[in-house]
C-alpha cells in the first residue's frame, strides 16, 4: 500500500471497520490503476511524436520535389513555344 492508501484505510477503518475499509481501498486502487492504464495507452510518447515528425518531413520533401519537377516541365513547355 502507498501512503495515501494507508491514510485512507486508517480513516475508513474507524468508520466502516477493518474488512470493509480494506475492501473499499482495494476497489478504489483497482479503479485508479485501470484508469491510469487506459490513459497511458492513449497518450503519445516522445518517441511517437519524433517518429511522426520525421515522417512528415520526409513526405514534405517528396512533395516539394514533385512540385519542382512539375514546375520545371511547365516552364520548359512554355518557353519552347
N, CA and C of each residue as an Amber inpcrd file, in Angstrom:
protein
   243
   0.8340000  -1.1920000   0.0000000   0.0000000   0.0000000   0.0000000
   0.8730000   1.2480000   0.0000000   0.3970000   2.2650000  -0.6620000
   1.0840000   3.5480000  -0.6900000   0.6350000   4.3760000   0.5070000
   1.2910000   5.4840000   0.7140000   0.9930000   6.3340000   1.8700000
  -0.4490000   6.8140000   1.8330000  -0.9170000   7.2680000   0.6700000
  -2.2900000   7.7630000   0.5530000  -3.2950000   6.6450000   0.8280000
  -2.9870000   5.4450000   0.3570000  -3.8750000   4.3130000   0.5930000
  -3.9250000   3.9550000   2.0740000  -2.7920000   4.0200000   2.7290000
  -2.7440000   3.7130000   4.1650000  -3.5450000   4.7390000   4.9450000
  -3.3920000   6.0160000   4.5770000  -4.1550000   7.0650000   5.2580000
  -5.6490000   6.8700000   5.0410000  -6.0470000   6.5780000   3.8040000
  -7.4560000   6.3340000   3.5130000  -7.9540000   5.1200000   4.2830000
  -7.1430000   4.0790000   4.3230000  -7.5170000   2.8650000   5.0490000
  -7.7230000   3.1600000   6.5320000  -6.8250000   3.9280000   7.1230000
  -6.9410000   4.2540000   8.5500000  -8.2040000   5.0600000   8.8350000
  -8.5180000   6.0030000   7.9540000  -9.7310000   6.8130000   8.1500000
 -10.9740000   5.9500000   8.0170000 -11.0010000   5.1120000   6.9840000
 -12.1800000   4.2800000   6.7580000 -12.3120000   3.1720000   7.7970000
 -11.1860000   2.6980000   8.3120000 -11.2220000   1.6140000   9.2970000
 -11.9820000   2.0360000  10.5450000 -11.8070000   3.2910000  10.9470000
 -12.5000000   3.7500000  12.1530000 -13.9930000   3.9050000  11.9160000
 -14.3890000   4.1870000  10.6870000 -15.8100000   4.4180000  10.4000000
 -16.5370000   3.1740000   9.9100000 -15.8660000   2.3400000   9.1120000
 -16.5340000   1.1970000   8.4980000 -16.1580000  -0.1450000   9.1070000
 -15.0010000  -0.2190000   9.6530000 -14.4920000  -1.4960000  10.1230000
 -13.3440000  -1.9370000   9.2380000 -12.5580000  -2.8730000   9.7490000
 -11.3240000  -3.2600000   9.0630000 -11.5770000  -3.9380000   7.7220000
 -12.4690000  -4.9130000   7.6870000 -12.7160000  -5.6750000   6.4640000
 -13.3060000  -4.7960000   5.3650000 -14.3100000  -3.9980000   5.7140000
 -14.9560000  -3.1340000   4.7270000 -14.0010000  -2.0600000   4.2150000
 -13.1790000  -1.5150000   5.1070000 -12.2190000  -0.4860000   4.7080000
 -11.2010000  -1.0640000   3.7310000 -10.7130000  -2.2630000   4.0270000
  -9.7340000  -2.8920000   3.1470000 -10.3450000  -3.1770000   1.7800000
 -11.5760000  -3.6660000   1.7610000 -12.2620000  -3.9520000   0.5050000
 -12.4590000  -2.6820000  -0.3110000 -12.8820000  -1.6110000   0.3490000
 -13.1140000  -0.3460000  -0.3450000 -11.8140000   0.2360000  -0.8950000
 -10.7470000   0.1820000  -0.1300000  -9.4560000   0.7000000  -0.5950000
  -8.9580000  -0.1200000  -1.7840000  -9.1030000  -1.4330000  -1.7380000
  -8.6930000  -2.2730000  -2.8600000  -9.5140000  -1.9680000  -4.1090000
 -10.8020000  -1.7280000  -3.9400000 -11.6740000  -1.3870000  -5.0610000
 -11.2430000  -0.0640000  -5.6960000 -10.9950000   0.9280000  -4.8590000
 -10.5700000   2.2400000  -5.3570000  -9.2250000   2.1240000  -6.0670000
  -8.3140000   1.3580000  -5.4810000  -6.9950000   1.1640000  -6.0910000
  -7.1190000   0.5000000  -7.4640000  -7.9880000  -0.4940000  -7.5820000
  -8.1830000  -1.1740000  -8.8670000  -8.7490000  -0.2150000  -9.9070000
  -9.7010000   0.6130000  -9.5010000 -10.2900000   1.5920000 -10.4270000
  -9.2480000   2.6010000 -10.8950000  -8.4450000   3.0920000  -9.9750000
  -7.4130000   4.0750000 -10.3240000  -6.3870000   3.4460000 -11.2630000
  -5.9620000   2.2270000 -10.9830000  -5.0000000   1.5410000 -11.8520000
  -5.5700000   1.3370000 -13.2550000  -6.8450000   0.9740000 -13.3290000
  -7.4890000   0.7630000 -14.6250000  -7.5280000   2.0610000 -15.4230000
  -7.9170000   3.1510000 -14.7800000  -7.9690000   4.4510000 -15.4630000
  -6.5770000   4.8800000 -15.9140000  -5.5800000   4.6630000 -15.0820000
  -4.2080000   5.0330000 -15.4250000  -3.7170000   4.2440000 -16.6320000
  -4.0190000   2.9560000 -16.6790000  -3.6290000   2.1330000 -17.8230000
  -4.3060000   2.6150000 -19.1040000  -5.5920000   2.9810000 -19.0120000
  -6.3120000   3.4920000 -20.1780000  -5.6780000   4.7820000 -20.6810000
  -5.3160000   5.6640000 -19.7680000  -4.7130000   6.9420000 -20.1540000
  -3.3420000   6.7270000 -20.7910000  -2.5590000   5.8000000 -20.2700000
  -1.2260000   5.5510000 -20.8100000  -1.3000000   4.9790000 -22.2180000
  -2.3350000   4.2010000 -22.5070000  -2.4840000   3.6490000 -23.8500000
  -2.8510000   4.7330000 -24.8560000  -3.5190000   5.7770000 -24.4030000
  -3.9850000   6.8330000 -25.2950000  -2.8960000   7.8590000 -25.5700000
  -2.1160000   8.1950000 -24.5810000  -1.1320000   9.2590000 -24.7160000
   0.0020000   8.8770000 -25.6630000   0.4080000   9.8480000 -26.4540000
   1.5480000   9.6410000 -27.3470000   2.8370000   9.9040000 -26.5800000
   3.8110000   9.0880000 -26.8330000   5.0970000   9.2810000 -26.1710000
   5.9700000  10.2090000 -27.0070000   7.0820000  10.6240000 -26.4350000
   8.0090000  11.4870000 -27.1660000   8.5680000  10.7690000 -28.3870000
   8.7770000   9.4750000 -28.2750000   9.2930000   8.7020000 -29.4070000
   8.2640000   8.6760000 -30.5320000   6.9880000   8.4910000 -30.1840000
   5.9300000   8.5050000 -31.1920000   5.8970000   9.8450000 -31.9180000
   5.9940000  10.9270000 -31.1620000   5.9620000  12.2580000 -31.7630000
   7.1840000  12.4980000 -32.6470000   8.3450000  12.0460000 -32.2170000
   9.5590000  12.2130000 -33.0230000   9.4570000  11.4260000 -34.3270000
   8.9330000  10.2120000 -34.2520000   8.7670000   9.4060000 -35.4670000
   7.7850000  10.0600000 -36.4300000   6.7060000  10.6080000 -35.8920000
   5.7120000  11.2680000 -36.7320000   6.3100000  12.5090000 -37.3950000
   7.0930000  13.2550000 -36.6450000   7.7310000  14.4570000 -37.1950000
   8.6730000  14.0860000 -38.3370000   9.4700000  13.0590000 -38.1610000
  10.3920000  12.6190000 -39.2110000   9.6250000  12.1630000 -40.4470000
   8.5210000  11.4760000 -40.2470000   7.7080000  11.0070000 -41.3660000
   7.0930000  12.1810000 -42.1270000   6.6220000  13.1810000 -41.4150000
   6.0370000  14.3690000 -42.0510000   7.0920000  15.1110000 -42.8650000
   8.2830000  15.2720000 -42.3190000   9.3600000  15.9600000 -43.0370000
   9.7290000  15.1950000 -44.3090000   9.7790000  13.8780000 -44.2230000
  10.0990000  13.0610000 -45.4000000   9.0740000  13.2950000 -46.5070000
   7.7910000  13.2670000 -46.1660000   6.7480000  13.4670000 -47.1660000
   6.7390000  14.8900000 -47.7110000   7.0840000  15.8730000 -46.8750000
   7.1640000  17.2520000 -47.3570000   8.2180000  17.3690000 -48.4520000
   9.3820000  16.7770000 -48.2550000  10.4360000  16.8290000 -49.2700000
  10.0060000  16.1280000 -50.5540000   9.3090000  15.0010000 -50.4260000
   8.8380000  14.3070000 -51.6280000   7.8650000  15.1780000 -52.4150000
   6.9580000  15.8510000 -51.7340000   6.0140000  16.7230000 -52.4280000
   6.7150000  17.9330000 -53.0320000   7.7090000  18.4710000 -52.3460000
   8.4680000  19.6000000 -52.8980000   9.1880000  19.1940000 -54.1780000
   9.7680000  18.0160000 -54.1860000  10.4480000  17.5280000 -55.3880000
   9.4450000  17.3600000 -56.5250000   8.2800000  16.8240000 -56.2170000
   7.2310000  16.6750000 -57.2320000   6.7690000  18.0200000 -57.7740000
   6.6040000  18.9890000 -56.9030000   6.2000000  20.3240000 -57.3500000
   7.2860000  20.9620000 -58.2090000   8.5240000  20.7970000 -57.8100000
   9.6340000  21.3550000 -58.5800000   9.7040000  20.7170000 -59.9640000
   9.5120000  19.4070000 -60.0510000   9.5280000  18.7170000 -61.3430000
   8.3700000  19.1930000 -62.2140000   7.1940000  19.3510000 -61.6320000
   6.0370000  19.8350000 -62.3880000   6.2690000  21.2520000 -62.8900000
   6.7720000  22.1080000 -62.0390000   7.0370000  23.4900000 -62.4220000
   8.0950000  23.5590000 -63.5210000   9.1240000  22.7430000 -63.4070000
  10.1690000  22.7080000 -64.4340000   9.5930000  22.2640000 -65.7750000
   8.7570000  21.2380000 -65.7720000   8.1370000  20.7530000 -67.0130000
   7.2340000  21.8190000 -67.6180000   6.4470000  22.4870000 -66.8180000
   5.5550000  23.5360000 -67.3190000   6.3580000  24.6840000 -67.9110000
   7.4210000  25.0980000 -67.2460000   8.2480000  26.1910000 -67.7560000
   8.9540000  25.8020000 -69.0510000   9.4120000  24.5690000 -69.1610000
  10.0540000  24.1140000 -70.3990000   9.0610000  24.1250000 -71.5540000
   7.8440000  23.6610000 -71.3110000   6.8170000  23.6680000 -72.3550000
   6.4810000  25.1050000 -72.7440000   6.3700000  25.9740000 -71.7800000
   6.0050000  27.3660000 -72.0230000   7.0850000  28.0980000 -72.8220000
   8.3530000  27.8960000 -72.5170000   9.4280000  28.6300000 -73.1810000
   9.8550000  28.0110000 -74.5190000   9.4720000  26.7950000 -74.8320000
   9.8090000  26.1770000 -76.1150000   8.9800000  26.7830000 -77.2420000
   7.7970000  27.2130000 -76.9420000   6.9170000  27.7290000 -77.9980000
   7.1870000  29.1250000 -78.3090000
